């Protein structure tokens, strides 16, 4: 077995190792945190090169289908989980709303690629939910909570546009003028993305190491609750893609469960009290450890 095949097969080992090392021995965290956005852009670039761009726009042109996905992802699921959580913990409900109201994560096409899903549909979901997020996030908080949340839609849109569209444009150029090179090296792209994702896990967890370890018991049960929520998100996403084939169901499931929790952490730091920030940071744990079990389960369906 070649090295890149080993990395792809045992990707979950690398991500868990990044998580553990972030808790035990965080080094160069400031530098790695400053590289999170470039890492995401490189990951998307490698995914875009392997993806038929025509298929991306094909999915986005299916207005009725994408409207259904956006409504479910950005409104229905966040509202349902907020209301359910609010029955026993209003504070946690705010954290759940903040996490689930986020658009699909910038890494979701790369994760979809790892699990052999429809990366074109995954990228369409990423782009569409990212464009709509500056509108839906503040509306949800104004409608459902008493918090005076201020979100700068233009800043969010500009950041996401750089992260998403710049790699897309560059990938189109590379595919056009360096097609032979990309064909010869494309088998390495998934393993490179796994390595970059591991570095991101290491950096984010390491940056919050003291927060996670100093208040262990509350952290433990909140983490367990988040695992339950993320398992439900996988299931909801699979059901939302019921009319899709298996690869499409994988894309919708990952798009819903692997949201842009980095954005949630930034918003929590700017707009909420520390307990909400810690809760959003804890979402990194299920976010980074459930993909392996999901791939095993999906492989048996």
Short mmCIF file of the C-alpha atoms (twelve columns), coordinates in Angstrom:
data_MODEL
# 
_entry.id   MODEL 
# 
loop_
_atom_site.group_PDB 
_atom_site.id 
_atom_site.type_symbol 
_atom_site.label_atom_id 
_atom_site.label_alt_id 
_atom_site.label_comp_id 
_atom_site.label_asym_id 
_atom_site.label_seq_id 
_atom_site.Cartn_x 
_atom_site.Cartn_y 
_atom_site.Cartn_z 
_atom_site.pdbx_PDB_model_num 
ATOM 1   C CA . UNK A 1   0.000   0.000  0.000   1 
ATOM 2   C CA . UNK A 2   1.377   3.386  -1.031  1 
ATOM 3   C CA . UNK A 3   1.679   6.243  1.463   1 
ATOM 4   C CA . UNK A 4   -1.150  8.310  -0.026  1 
ATOM 5   C CA . UNK A 5   -3.437  5.259  -0.017  1 
ATOM 6   C CA . UNK A 6   -2.570  4.604  3.629   1 
ATOM 7   C CA . UNK A 7   -3.392  8.220  4.555   1 
ATOM 8   C CA . UNK A 8   -6.748  8.072  2.724   1 
ATOM 9   C CA . UNK A 9   -7.706  4.748  4.289   1 
ATOM 10  C CA . UNK A 10  -6.786  5.729  7.843   1 
ATOM 11  C CA . UNK A 11  -7.602  9.457  7.653   1 
ATOM 12  C CA . UNK A 12  -9.475  9.283  10.964  1 
ATOM 13  C CA . UNK A 13  -6.267  8.239  12.756  1 
ATOM 14  C CA . UNK A 14  -4.531  11.408 11.574  1 
ATOM 15  C CA . UNK A 15  -7.397  13.698 12.658  1 
ATOM 16  C CA . UNK A 16  -7.662  12.090 16.105  1 
ATOM 17  C CA . UNK A 17  -3.875  12.340 16.432  1 
ATOM 18  C CA . UNK A 18  -4.087  16.058 15.640  1 
ATOM 19  C CA . UNK A 19  -6.768  16.470 18.304  1 
ATOM 20  C CA . UNK A 20  -4.772  14.603 20.964  1 
ATOM 21  C CA . UNK A 21  -1.525  16.400 20.156  1 
ATOM 22  C CA . UNK A 22  -3.337  19.735 20.352  1 
ATOM 23  C CA . UNK A 23  -4.373  18.894 23.917  1 
ATOM 24  C CA . UNK A 24  -1.023  17.428 24.987  1 
ATOM 25  C CA . UNK A 25  1.694   19.311 23.163  1 
ATOM 26  C CA . UNK A 26  0.557   22.422 21.279  1 
ATOM 27  C CA . UNK A 27  3.445   24.115 19.452  1 
ATOM 28  C CA . UNK A 28  3.574   26.916 16.874  1 
ATOM 29  C CA . UNK A 29  -0.127  27.540 17.572  1 
ATOM 30  C CA . UNK A 30  -0.059  31.268 16.826  1 
ATOM 31  C CA . UNK A 31  1.548   30.646 13.453  1 
ATOM 32  C CA . UNK A 32  -0.808  27.776 12.569  1 
ATOM 33  C CA . UNK A 33  -3.884  29.761 13.606  1 
ATOM 34  C CA . UNK A 34  -2.793  32.532 11.229  1 
ATOM 35  C CA . UNK A 35  -2.642  29.903 8.469   1 
ATOM 36  C CA . UNK A 36  -6.179  28.539 8.893   1 
ATOM 37  C CA . UNK A 37  -7.637  30.581 6.038   1 
ATOM 38  C CA . UNK A 38  -4.793  29.754 3.601   1 
ATOM 39  C CA . UNK A 39  -5.093  26.081 4.542   1 
ATOM 40  C CA . UNK A 40  -8.814  26.132 3.749   1 
ATOM 41  C CA . UNK A 41  -8.153  27.859 0.439   1 
ATOM 42  C CA . UNK A 42  -5.558  25.264 -0.579  1 
ATOM 43  C CA . UNK A 43  -7.949  22.453 0.382   1 
ATOM 44  C CA . UNK A 44  -10.724 23.938 -1.728  1 
ATOM 45  C CA . UNK A 45  -8.336  24.508 -4.625  1 
ATOM 46  C CA . UNK A 46  -7.376  20.821 -4.626  1 
ATOM 47  C CA . UNK A 47  -11.032 19.788 -4.462  1 
ATOM 48  C CA . UNK A 48  -12.039 22.148 -7.277  1 
ATOM 49  C CA . UNK A 49  -9.312  20.759 -9.559  1 
ATOM 50  C CA . UNK A 50  -10.777 17.263 -9.142  1 
ATOM 51  C CA . UNK A 51  -14.378 18.420 -9.561  1 
ATOM 52  C CA . UNK A 52  -16.242 18.941 -12.814 1 
ATOM 53  C CA . UNK A 53  -17.068 22.655 -12.535 1 
ATOM 54  C CA . UNK A 54  -19.894 22.240 -15.052 1 
ATOM 55  C CA . UNK A 55  -21.573 19.900 -12.578 1 
ATOM 56  C CA . UNK A 56  -21.278 22.518 -9.817  1 
ATOM 57  C CA . UNK A 57  -23.212 25.059 -11.859 1 
ATOM 58  C CA . UNK A 58  -25.631 22.343 -12.978 1 
ATOM 59  C CA . UNK A 59  -26.617 21.751 -9.353  1 
ATOM 60  C CA . UNK A 60  -26.828 25.472 -8.644  1 
ATOM 61  C CA . UNK A 61  -29.110 25.985 -11.647 1 
ATOM 62  C CA . UNK A 62  -31.593 23.525 -10.167 1 
ATOM 63  C CA . UNK A 63  -33.269 26.388 -8.330  1 
ATOM 64  C CA . UNK A 64  -36.066 24.396 -6.699  1 
ATOM 65  C CA . UNK A 65  -33.740 21.741 -5.313  1 
ATOM 66  C CA . UNK A 66  -31.138 24.207 -4.015  1 
ATOM 67  C CA . UNK A 67  -33.878 26.357 -2.463  1 
ATOM 68  C CA . UNK A 68  -35.132 23.309 -0.567  1 
ATOM 69  C CA . UNK A 69  -31.626 22.480 0.667   1 
ATOM 70  C CA . UNK A 70  -30.954 26.084 1.747   1 
ATOM 71  C CA . UNK A 71  -34.251 26.367 3.629   1 
ATOM 72  C CA . UNK A 72  -33.638 23.081 5.441   1 
ATOM 73  C CA . UNK A 73  -29.971 23.794 6.199   1 
ATOM 74  C CA . UNK A 74  -30.182 27.466 7.132   1 
ATOM 75  C CA . UNK A 75  -33.646 27.771 8.700   1 
ATOM 76  C CA . UNK A 76  -35.594 24.596 9.473   1 
ATOM 77  C CA . UNK A 77  -32.882 22.474 11.142  1 
ATOM 78  C CA . UNK A 78  -31.418 25.352 13.242  1 
ATOM 79  C CA . UNK A 79  -34.900 26.366 14.448  1 
ATOM 80  C CA . UNK A 80  -35.908 22.792 15.340  1 
ATOM 81  C CA . UNK A 81  -32.709 22.101 17.297  1 
ATOM 82  C CA . UNK A 82  -32.856 25.499 19.016  1 
ATOM 83  C CA . UNK A 83  -36.446 24.967 20.179  1 
ATOM 84  C CA . UNK A 84  -35.727 21.411 21.371  1 
ATOM 85  C CA . UNK A 85  -32.622 22.484 23.325  1 
ATOM 86  C CA . UNK A 86  -34.377 25.569 24.709  1 
ATOM 87  C CA . UNK A 87  -36.788 23.306 26.600  1 
ATOM 88  C CA . UNK A 88  -34.059 22.343 29.089  1 
ATOM 89  C CA . UNK A 89  -31.232 24.886 28.627  1 
ATOM 90  C CA . UNK A 90  -31.780 28.333 27.072  1 
ATOM 91  C CA . UNK A 91  -28.045 29.047 27.212  1 
ATOM 92  C CA . UNK A 92  -27.078 25.886 25.348  1 
ATOM 93  C CA . UNK A 93  -29.879 26.599 22.885  1 
ATOM 94  C CA . UNK A 94  -28.115 29.828 21.886  1 
ATOM 95  C CA . UNK A 95  -24.892 27.883 21.332  1 
ATOM 96  C CA . UNK A 96  -26.712 25.270 19.247  1 
ATOM 97  C CA . UNK A 97  -28.367 27.973 17.154  1 
ATOM 98  C CA . UNK A 98  -25.029 29.681 16.591  1 
ATOM 99  C CA . UNK A 99  -23.393 26.441 15.430  1 
ATOM 100 C CA . UNK A 100 -26.202 25.102 13.248  1 
ATOM 101 C CA . UNK A 101 -27.007 28.458 11.607  1 
ATOM 102 C CA . UNK A 102 -23.576 28.534 9.989   1 
ATOM 103 C CA . UNK A 103 -23.135 27.753 6.281   1 
ATOM 104 C CA . UNK A 104 -21.495 24.532 5.136   1 
ATOM 105 C CA . UNK A 105 -17.858 24.492 6.161   1 
ATOM 106 C CA . UNK A 106 -15.210 25.493 3.651   1 
ATOM 107 C CA . UNK A 107 -13.685 22.049 4.188   1 
ATOM 108 C CA . UNK A 108 -16.942 20.180 3.460   1 
ATOM 109 C CA . UNK A 109 -16.118 19.468 -0.216  1 
ATOM 110 C CA . UNK A 110 -12.771 18.040 0.901   1 
ATOM 111 C CA . UNK A 111 -14.515 15.902 3.534   1 
ATOM 112 C CA . UNK A 112 -17.053 14.783 0.920   1 
ATOM 113 C CA . UNK A 113 -14.170 13.817 -1.332  1 
ATOM 114 C CA . UNK A 114 -12.623 11.756 1.476   1 
ATOM 115 C CA . UNK A 115 -15.875 9.807  1.910   1 
ATOM 116 C CA . UNK A 116 -16.280 9.463  -1.889  1 
ATOM 117 C CA . UNK A 117 -19.396 11.626 -2.120  1 
ATOM 118 C CA . UNK A 118 -20.616 14.073 -4.757  1 
ATOM 119 C CA . UNK A 119 -18.111 16.932 -4.455  1 
ATOM 120 C CA . UNK A 120 -19.900 18.976 -7.134  1 
ATOM 121 C CA . UNK A 121 -23.123 18.978 -5.088  1 
ATOM 122 C CA . UNK A 122 -21.132 19.582 -1.898  1 
ATOM 123 C CA . UNK A 123 -19.439 22.607 -3.469  1 
ATOM 124 C CA . UNK A 124 -22.798 23.917 -4.688  1 
ATOM 125 C CA . UNK A 125 -24.161 23.641 -1.147  1 
ATOM 126 C CA . UNK A 126 -21.068 25.387 0.217   1 
ATOM 127 C CA . UNK A 127 -21.345 28.318 -2.198  1 
ATOM 128 C CA . UNK A 128 -25.118 28.727 -1.894  1 
ATOM 129 C CA . UNK A 129 -25.280 28.540 1.910   1 
ATOM 130 C CA . UNK A 130 -22.282 30.856 2.227   1 
ATOM 131 C CA . UNK A 131 -23.940 33.489 0.053   1 
ATOM 132 C CA . UNK A 132 -27.211 33.315 2.026   1 
ATOM 133 C CA . UNK A 133 -25.655 33.125 5.528   1 
ATOM 134 C CA . UNK A 134 -25.156 36.900 6.006   1 
ATOM 135 C CA . UNK A 135 -28.936 37.258 5.686   1 
ATOM 136 C CA . UNK A 136 -30.200 34.213 7.588   1 
ATOM 137 C CA . UNK A 137 -27.871 34.310 10.630  1 
ATOM 138 C CA . UNK A 138 -28.902 37.742 11.982  1 
ATOM 139 C CA . UNK A 139 -32.562 37.089 11.125  1 
ATOM 140 C CA . UNK A 140 -32.581 33.845 13.134  1 
ATOM 141 C CA . UNK A 141 -31.071 35.477 16.215  1 
ATOM 142 C CA . UNK A 142 -33.350 38.491 16.042  1 
ATOM 143 C CA . UNK A 143 -36.392 36.241 15.694  1 
ATOM 144 C CA . UNK A 144 -35.521 33.545 18.237  1 
ATOM 145 C CA . UNK A 145 -33.437 35.188 20.963  1 
ATOM 146 C CA . UNK A 146 -33.338 38.371 22.964  1 
ATOM 147 C CA . UNK A 147 -29.625 38.823 22.240  1 
ATOM 148 C CA . UNK A 148 -28.604 41.975 20.472  1 
ATOM 149 C CA . UNK A 149 -26.411 40.243 17.922  1 
ATOM 150 C CA . UNK A 150 -24.664 42.395 15.360  1 
ATOM 151 C CA . UNK A 151 -23.336 40.666 12.278  1 
ATOM 152 C CA . UNK A 152 -21.596 42.593 9.524   1 
ATOM 153 C CA . UNK A 153 -22.989 40.876 6.398   1 
ATOM 154 C CA . UNK A 154 -20.493 42.531 4.085   1 
ATOM 155 C CA . UNK A 155 -17.490 41.392 6.142   1 
ATOM 156 C CA . UNK A 156 -18.780 37.804 6.246   1 
ATOM 157 C CA . UNK A 157 -19.559 37.823 2.536   1 
ATOM 158 C CA . UNK A 158 -16.160 39.316 1.630   1 
ATOM 159 C CA . UNK A 159 -14.261 36.773 3.734   1 
ATOM 160 C CA . UNK A 160 -16.189 33.853 2.300   1 
ATOM 161 C CA . UNK A 161 -15.840 35.185 -1.238  1 
ATOM 162 C CA . UNK A 162 -12.041 35.204 -0.878  1 
ATOM 163 C CA . UNK A 163 -11.954 31.735 0.680   1 
ATOM 164 C CA . UNK A 164 -14.277 30.162 -1.897  1 
ATOM 165 C CA . UNK A 165 -14.104 32.015 -5.185  1 
ATOM 166 C CA . UNK A 166 -10.351 32.685 -5.401  1 
ATOM 167 C CA . UNK A 167 -9.474  28.955 -5.254  1 
ATOM 168 C CA . UNK A 168 -12.283 28.266 -7.745  1 
ATOM 169 C CA . UNK A 169 -10.940 30.771 -10.281 1 
ATOM 170 C CA . UNK A 170 -7.349  29.571 -9.869  1 
ATOM 171 C CA . UNK A 171 -8.442  25.942 -10.273 1 
ATOM 172 C CA . UNK A 172 -10.186 26.802 -13.555 1 
ATOM 173 C CA . UNK A 173 -6.957  28.378 -14.822 1 
ATOM 174 C CA . UNK A 174 -4.839  25.404 -13.728 1 
ATOM 175 C CA . UNK A 175 -7.272  22.868 -15.219 1 
ATOM 176 C CA . UNK A 176 -7.181  24.727 -18.523 1 
ATOM 177 C CA . UNK A 177 -3.453  25.301 -18.903 1 
ATOM 178 C CA . UNK A 178 -1.887  22.537 -16.778 1 
ATOM 179 C CA . UNK A 179 -4.307  19.666 -17.350 1 
ATOM 180 C CA . UNK A 180 -1.567  17.053 -17.892 1 
ATOM 181 C CA . UNK A 181 0.116   17.944 -14.618 1 
ATOM 182 C CA . UNK A 182 -3.157  17.811 -12.643 1 
ATOM 183 C CA . UNK A 183 -4.019  14.409 -14.126 1 
ATOM 184 C CA . UNK A 184 -0.628  13.023 -13.096 1 
ATOM 185 C CA . UNK A 185 -0.848  14.355 -9.530  1 
ATOM 186 C CA . UNK A 186 -4.598  14.298 -8.717  1 
ATOM 187 C CA . UNK A 187 -4.279  10.974 -6.867  1 
ATOM 188 C CA . UNK A 188 -2.304  12.833 -4.169  1 
ATOM 189 C CA . UNK A 189 -4.810  15.625 -3.555  1 
ATOM 190 C CA . UNK A 190 -7.031  13.825 -1.041  1 
ATOM 191 C CA . UNK A 191 -4.092  12.759 1.145   1 
ATOM 192 C CA . UNK A 192 -2.724  16.335 1.070   1 
ATOM 193 C CA . UNK A 193 -6.111  17.621 2.231   1 
ATOM 194 C CA . UNK A 194 -6.146  15.111 5.084   1 
ATOM 195 C CA . UNK A 195 -2.736  16.379 6.210   1 
ATOM 196 C CA . UNK A 196 -3.883  20.015 6.066   1 
ATOM 197 C CA . UNK A 197 -7.082  19.187 7.948   1 
ATOM 198 C CA . UNK A 198 -5.014  17.466 10.648  1 
ATOM 199 C CA . UNK A 199 -2.915  20.620 11.049  1 
ATOM 200 C CA . UNK A 200 -6.095  22.683 11.391  1 
ATOM 201 C CA . UNK A 201 -7.469  20.355 14.068  1 
ATOM 202 C CA . UNK A 202 -4.166  20.535 15.953  1 
ATOM 203 C CA . UNK A 203 -4.105  24.348 15.796  1 
ATOM 204 C CA . UNK A 204 -7.716  25.000 16.872  1 
ATOM 205 C CA . UNK A 205 -7.713  22.487 19.734  1 
ATOM 206 C CA . UNK A 206 -4.258  23.577 20.882  1 
ATOM 207 C CA . UNK A 207 -5.311  27.232 20.953  1 
ATOM 208 C CA . UNK A 208 -8.067  26.384 23.455  1 
ATOM 209 C CA . UNK A 209 -6.243  23.689 25.428  1 
ATOM 210 C CA . UNK A 210 -6.460  25.428 28.815  1 
ATOM 211 C CA . UNK A 211 -10.174 26.155 28.395  1 
ATOM 212 C CA . UNK A 212 -10.949 22.515 27.615  1 
ATOM 213 C CA . UNK A 213 -8.838  20.973 30.400  1 
ATOM 214 C CA . UNK A 214 -9.552  23.355 33.297  1 
ATOM 215 C CA . UNK A 215 -13.302 22.738 33.685  1 
ATOM 216 C CA . UNK A 216 -13.555 19.071 32.859  1 
ATOM 217 C CA . UNK A 217 -16.957 17.876 34.186  1 
ATOM 218 C CA . UNK A 218 -19.195 20.521 32.536  1 
ATOM 219 C CA . UNK A 219 -17.047 20.201 29.421  1 
ATOM 220 C CA . UNK A 220 -17.594 16.440 29.417  1 
ATOM 221 C CA . UNK A 221 -21.398 16.501 29.421  1 
ATOM 222 C CA . UNK A 222 -21.571 19.401 26.966  1 
ATOM 223 C CA . UNK A 223 -19.304 17.429 24.649  1 
ATOM 224 C CA . UNK A 224 -21.572 14.395 24.945  1 
ATOM 225 C CA . UNK A 225 -24.573 16.553 24.079  1 
ATOM 226 C CA . UNK A 226 -22.735 17.945 21.035  1 
ATOM 227 C CA . UNK A 227 -21.943 14.430 19.832  1 
ATOM 228 C CA . UNK A 228 -25.666 13.632 19.980  1 
ATOM 229 C CA . UNK A 229 -26.484 16.799 18.020  1 
ATOM 230 C CA . UNK A 230 -23.880 16.064 15.355  1 
ATOM 231 C CA . UNK A 231 -25.107 12.491 14.932  1 
ATOM 232 C CA . UNK A 232 -28.599 13.916 14.414  1 
ATOM 233 C CA . UNK A 233 -27.203 16.383 11.856  1 
ATOM 234 C CA . UNK A 234 -25.676 13.506 9.892   1 
ATOM 235 C CA . UNK A 235 -29.040 11.747 9.880   1 
ATOM 236 C CA . UNK A 236 -31.019 14.901 8.992   1 
ATOM 237 C CA . UNK A 237 -28.606 15.659 6.159   1 
ATOM 238 C CA . UNK A 238 -28.968 12.144 4.793   1 
ATOM 239 C CA . UNK A 239 -32.762 12.466 4.842   1 
ATOM 240 C CA . UNK A 240 -32.655 15.899 3.182   1 
ATOM 241 C CA . UNK A 241 -30.843 14.234 0.272   1 
ATOM 242 C CA . UNK A 242 -33.393 11.417 0.057   1 
ATOM 243 C CA . UNK A 243 -33.995 11.999 -3.673  1 
ATOM 244 C CA . UNK A 244 -30.251 11.928 -4.391  1 
ATOM 245 C CA . UNK A 245 -28.143 8.874  -5.138  1 
ATOM 246 C CA . UNK A 246 -25.731 7.596  -2.484  1 
ATOM 247 C CA . UNK A 247 -23.011 10.108 -3.379  1 
ATOM 248 C CA . UNK A 248 -25.559 12.922 -3.221  1 
ATOM 249 C CA . UNK A 249 -26.794 11.780 0.196   1 
ATOM 250 C CA . UNK A 250 -23.201 11.810 1.443   1 
ATOM 251 C CA . UNK A 251 -22.837 15.400 0.187   1 
ATOM 252 C CA . UNK A 252 -26.009 16.650 1.909   1 
ATOM 253 C CA . UNK A 253 -25.161 14.826 5.124   1 
ATOM 254 C CA . UNK A 254 -21.649 16.282 5.286   1 
ATOM 255 C CA . UNK A 255 -22.872 19.716 4.210   1 
ATOM 256 C CA . UNK A 256 -25.237 19.865 7.186   1 
ATOM 257 C CA . UNK A 257 -23.062 18.182 9.818   1 
ATOM 258 C CA . UNK A 258 -19.751 19.868 8.944   1 
ATOM 259 C CA . UNK A 259 -20.731 23.498 9.111   1 
ATOM 260 C CA . UNK A 260 -18.374 26.455 9.292   1 
ATOM 261 C CA . UNK A 261 -17.813 26.215 13.033  1 
ATOM 262 C CA . UNK A 262 -14.726 28.417 12.713  1 
ATOM 263 C CA . UNK A 263 -17.085 31.261 11.855  1 
ATOM 264 C CA . UNK A 264 -19.254 30.286 14.821  1 
ATOM 265 C CA . UNK A 265 -16.228 30.573 17.114  1 
ATOM 266 C CA . UNK A 266 -15.397 34.039 15.755  1 
ATOM 267 C CA . UNK A 267 -18.978 35.257 16.229  1 
ATOM 268 C CA . UNK A 268 -19.143 33.754 19.716  1 
ATOM 269 C CA . UNK A 269 -15.967 35.597 20.734  1 
ATOM 270 C CA . UNK A 270 -17.325 38.889 19.411  1 
ATOM 271 C CA . UNK A 271 -20.959 38.751 20.500  1 
ATOM 272 C CA . UNK A 272 -21.520 36.300 23.365  1 
ATOM 273 C CA . UNK A 273 -20.360 35.516 26.875  1 
ATOM 274 C CA . UNK A 274 -17.431 33.116 27.451  1 
ATOM 275 C CA . UNK A 275 -19.594 30.041 28.138  1 
ATOM 276 C CA . UNK A 276 -21.052 30.242 24.618  1 
ATOM 277 C CA . UNK A 277 -17.565 30.613 23.174  1 
ATOM 278 C CA . UNK A 278 -16.382 27.491 25.001  1 
ATOM 279 C CA . UNK A 279 -19.426 25.578 23.761  1 
ATOM 280 C CA . UNK A 280 -18.681 26.481 20.143  1 
ATOM 281 C CA . UNK A 281 -15.042 25.473 20.602  1 
ATOM 282 C CA . UNK A 282 -16.192 22.066 21.868  1 
ATOM 283 C CA . UNK A 283 -17.996 21.524 18.563  1 
ATOM 284 C CA . UNK A 284 -14.520 20.905 17.120  1 
ATOM 285 C CA . UNK A 285 -14.478 17.518 18.897  1 
ATOM 286 C CA . UNK A 286 -17.417 15.814 17.130  1 
ATOM 287 C CA . UNK A 287 -16.639 17.808 13.959  1 
ATOM 288 C CA . UNK A 288 -13.207 16.181 13.808  1 
ATOM 289 C CA . UNK A 289 -13.934 12.651 15.044  1 
ATOM 290 C CA . UNK A 290 -17.259 11.554 13.499  1 
ATOM 291 C CA . UNK A 291 -16.184 11.404 9.866   1 
ATOM 292 C CA . UNK A 292 -14.467 8.031  10.338  1 
ATOM 293 C CA . UNK A 293 -17.527 6.294  11.843  1 
ATOM 294 C CA . UNK A 294 -19.726 8.010  9.232   1 
ATOM 295 C CA . UNK A 295 -17.612 6.589  6.394   1 
ATOM 296 C CA . UNK A 296 -17.796 3.097  7.876   1 
ATOM 297 C CA . UNK A 297 -21.588 3.310  8.282   1 
ATOM 298 C CA . UNK A 298 -22.142 4.791  4.841   1 
ATOM 299 C CA . UNK A 299 -19.988 2.056  3.332   1 
ATOM 300 C CA . UNK A 300 -22.471 -0.554 4.575   1 
ATOM 301 C CA . UNK A 301 -25.577 1.176  3.202   1 
# 
